Amino acid sequence: MMILIAGPYRSGTNDDPEKIQANVHLMESFAMPIFRKGHIPVLGEWFALPLVSLAGSKQIGDEAFNEIFHPIAERLLEKCDAVLRVGGASSGADLMVHVAKEKCARIFYSLEEIPQA
């Protein structure tokens, strides 16, 4: 399965870059265990952040950021078989779960729920 790891990016950070990086690190910490189970882990951030930069974004939440950040994750979900929801409160991560449910993708809330491929 291709599994989108969805968790907080900005939530609870007050846009502090160190706290945002900690959120990304938390999501990325699930990538190797998912890979070792035989699946393909992905984060929307891996696709969004380079494009946000190329689009000329100057700060989180500006027009270029908003044009790309969540929309690319929603497009990515069209290719994913499942979502692993991690971390705390996050409207963006909850949106990814909602979109995934609409397309009948599997939703996992822990690594233990993900089967070995």
Helices and strands as residue ranges (DSSP letters): E 2-6, H 17-28, H 31-36, E 40-42, H 44-54, H 63-77, E 82-85, H 91-102, E 106-108, G 111-113
